[in-house]
């Protein structure tokens, strides 16, 4: 079977999942240490991080370029704008984004071997 371009390109992303998870975790710890904790933003980020971690490799493998752009943007942009507008603080949105990055990176790290086989 011929690999899709997205699968080949994003295979490097899965292989670097340790650094992605580490960056997200460090950013989340720094934000939680310096600012008030936004529980709803962090929990929403965890949920969306799991969704992106599960759905993105499937979209990469099937080479759905349009859906690969629309779904993550819809799941990331609208909640981020909502958190900024509802709290008048960018820090809550940053906590949301860092938890998404951390959880999706952790998912890719845990299932790294299976994802590498799936994307090849």
C-alpha positions as CSV (number, residue, x, y, z in Angstrom):
1,X,0.0,0.0,0.0
2,X,1.3,3.4,-0.9
3,X,1.7,5.7,2.1
4,X,0.0,9.0,2.1
5,X,2.1,12.2,2.2
6,X,0.5,13.3,5.5
7,X,1.4,9.9,7.1
8,X,5.0,10.1,6.0
9,X,5.3,13.7,7.0
10,X,3.6,13.4,10.4
11,X,5.4,10.1,11.3
12,X,8.3,12.4,12.4
13,X,5.8,14.1,14.7
14,X,4.9,10.8,16.4
15,X,8.6,9.9,16.7
16,X,9.3,13.2,18.5
17,X,6.3,12.7,20.8
18,X,8.6,12.7,23.9
19,X,9.6,16.3,23.2
20,X,6.0,17.3,22.4
21,X,4.7,15.9,25.7
22,X,7.6,17.3,27.6
23,X,7.1,20.8,26.2
24,X,3.4,20.7,26.9
25,X,3.9,19.5,30.5
26,X,6.6,22.1,31.2
27,X,4.4,24.9,29.8
28,X,1.4,23.7,31.8
29,X,3.4,23.5,35.0
30,X,4.8,27.0,34.4
31,X,1.4,28.4,33.8
32,X,-0.2,26.7,36.8
33,X,2.7,27.8,39.0
34,X,2.4,31.5,38.0
35,X,-1.4,32.0,37.5
36,X,-4.6,30.8,39.0
37,X,-5.7,27.3,37.9
38,X,-8.5,27.2,35.4
39,X,-10.0,23.7,36.0
40,X,-12.5,23.8,33.1
41,X,-9.9,24.9,30.6
42,X,-7.5,22.2,31.7
43,X,-10.2,19.5,31.6
44,X,-11.4,20.6,28.3
45,X,-7.9,20.6,27.0
46,X,-7.4,17.0,28.2
47,X,-10.5,15.9,26.5
48,X,-9.7,17.6,23.2
49,X,-6.1,16.4,23.4
50,X,-7.3,12.8,23.6
51,X,-9.6,13.4,20.6
52,X,-6.8,15.0,18.6
53,X,-4.4,12.3,19.6
54,X,-6.8,9.5,18.4
55,X,-8.3,11.2,15.3
56,X,-5.2,12.8,13.8
57,X,-3.3,9.6,12.9
58,X,-6.4,8.2,11.2
59,X,-6.7,11.4,9.1
60,X,-3.0,11.3,8.3
61,X,-3.2,7.7,7.1
62,X,-6.3,8.3,4.9
63,X,-4.7,11.5,3.5
64,X,-7.8,13.6,4.3
65,X,-6.0,16.9,3.9
66,X,-9.1,19.1,4.3
67,X,-10.4,17.3,7.4
68,X,-6.9,17.4,8.8
69,X,-7.1,21.1,8.7
70,X,-10.7,21.6,9.7
71,X,-11.1,19.3,12.7
72,X,-8.0,20.4,14.7
73,X,-8.7,24.1,14.0
74,X,-12.3,23.7,15.0
75,X,-11.3,21.9,18.2
76,X,-8.6,24.4,19.1
77,X,-9.6,27.8,17.8
78,X,-13.2,28.1,19.0
79,X,-12.5,26.9,22.6
80,X,-9.4,29.1,22.8
81,X,-11.5,32.2,21.7
82,X,-14.2,31.2,24.2
83,X,-11.8,31.0,27.1
84,X,-10.2,34.4,26.2
85,X,-13.6,36.1,25.8
86,X,-15.2,34.6,28.9
87,X,-12.3,35.2,31.3
88,X,-10.6,38.3,29.8
89,X,-7.3,36.6,30.3
90,X,-5.0,34.9,27.8
91,X,-3.5,32.7,30.6
92,X,-6.6,30.5,30.6
93,X,-6.3,29.9,26.9
94,X,-2.6,29.1,27.3
95,X,-3.5,26.5,30.0
96,X,-6.0,25.0,27.6
97,X,-3.5,24.8,24.7
98,X,-0.7,23.5,26.8
99,X,-2.9,20.7,28.2
100,X,-3.9,19.8,24.7
101,X,-0.3,19.6,23.6
102,X,0.7,17.6,26.6
103,X,-2.1,15.0,26.4
104,X,-1.9,14.5,22.7
105,X,1.9,14.1,23.0
106,X,1.5,11.6,25.8
107,X,-1.0,9.6,23.8
108,X,1.4,9.4,20.9
109,X,4.2,8.5,23.2
110,X,2.3,5.7,24.9
111,X,1.1,4.2,21.5
112,X,4.2,5.1,19.6
113,X,5.1,1.7,18.3
114,X,1.5,1.0,17.1
115,X,1.2,4.4,15.5
116,X,4.6,4.0,13.7
117,X,3.4,0.7,12.3
118,X,0.1,2.1,11.4
119,X,1.5,5.1,9.6
120,X,4.1,3.2,7.6
